[in-house]
C-alpha cells in the first residue's frame, strides 16, 4: 500500500471503531432505531478527528434519514434507553411540528 492509502485506511478504521460499530450492532433492533440514529448522527456531527471523514459520513448518513416519520419515531416510546422525560416531551413536540 502507498502511504496515503495506509493513512486513509487508518482514518477509516478509526472512524469505524470509534463511531460506527456501536450503531451497527444496535441497527437490527427496530425499537431502538430512532434513538440510535439520533445518537449516531450526533456522534458524527461532533467527530473532530478528521473533518473530511466527518463530512463524508454526514453526507452518506443523511441520505438514509428518509424513513424517519412520526410512526417510526413513535417506537422510541418502547425503548427503555430513552429517558422518561424525553418520552413525555415527544407528543408535545409532535403536535408543535404539525402546527396544532
C-alpha positions in Angstrom: 0.0 0.0 0.0 1.0 3.5 -0.6 1.5 5.7 2.5 -1.6 7.8 1.5 -3.7 4.6 1.2 -2.4 3.4 4.5 -3.3 6.7 6.1 -6.8 6.6 4.6 -7.3 3.1 5.8 -6.2 4.1 9.3 -8.7 7.0 9.3 -11.5 4.7 8.1 -10.7 2.1 10.8 -10.5 4.9 13.4 -14.0 6.1 12.5 -15.5 2.6 12.4 -14.1 1.7 15.8 -14.9 5.0 17.4 -18.3 5.8 15.9 -19.8 3.3 13.5 -19.6 -0.1 15.2 -21.9 0.8 18.2 -24.6 2.0 15.8 -24.1 -1.1 13.6 -24.8 -3.5 16.5 -27.9 -1.6 17.5 -29.3 -1.4 14.0 -31.2 -4.6 14.0 -33.3 -3.5 17.0 -36.3 -1.7 15.5 -37.4 -0.2 18.8 -34.0 1.4 19.2 -33.8 2.8 15.6 -34.9 6.4 16.3 -32.7 7.0 19.3 -29.9 5.0 17.7 -30.0 7.1 14.6 -30.2 10.4 16.5 -27.2 9.3 18.7 -25.2 8.2 15.7 -25.9 11.5 13.8 -24.9 13.4 16.9 -21.7 11.5 17.3 -20.8 12.1 13.6 -21.6 15.8 14.0 -19.1 16.0 16.9 -16.4 13.8 15.3 -13.4 16.1 15.3 -10.7 13.6 14.5 -10.9 14.1 10.7 -13.2 16.7 9.1 -13.1 15.0 5.7 -14.3 11.7 7.2 -16.9 13.7 9.3 -18.3 15.4 6.2 -18.4 12.2 4.1 -20.2 10.3 6.9 -22.8 13.1 7.4 -23.5 13.2 3.7 -23.8 9.5 3.4 -26.0 9.1 6.6 -28.3 12.0 5.7 -29.3 10.0 2.6 -30.7 7.3 4.9 -33.0 9.5 7.0 -35.9 9.5 4.6 -37.7 6.7 6.5 -38.0 8.6 9.8 -41.6 9.6 10.4 -44.0 10.1 13.4 -44.7 6.3 13.1 -41.1 5.2 13.3 -40.2 7.8 16.0 -43.2 6.5 18.0 -41.2 3.3 18.5 -39.0 5.3 20.8 -41.8 5.1 23.4 -41.0 1.4 23.8 -37.2 1.9 24.1 -36.1 1.5 27.7 -32.9 3.5 27.0 -35.0 6.7 26.2 -35.4 8.9 29.2 -39.0 9.1 30.5 -38.8 12.9 30.5 -37.9 12.8 26.8 -40.8 10.4 26.2 -43.2 12.9 27.9 -42.0 15.7 25.7 -42.3 13.7 22.4 -46.1 14.2 21.9 -45.7 17.9 22.7 -43.0 18.2 20.0 -45.1 16.2 17.5 -48.1 18.5 18.0 -45.9 21.6 17.6 -44.5 20.1 14.3 -48.0 19.6 13.0 -48.8 23.2 13.9 -51.6 22.4 16.3 
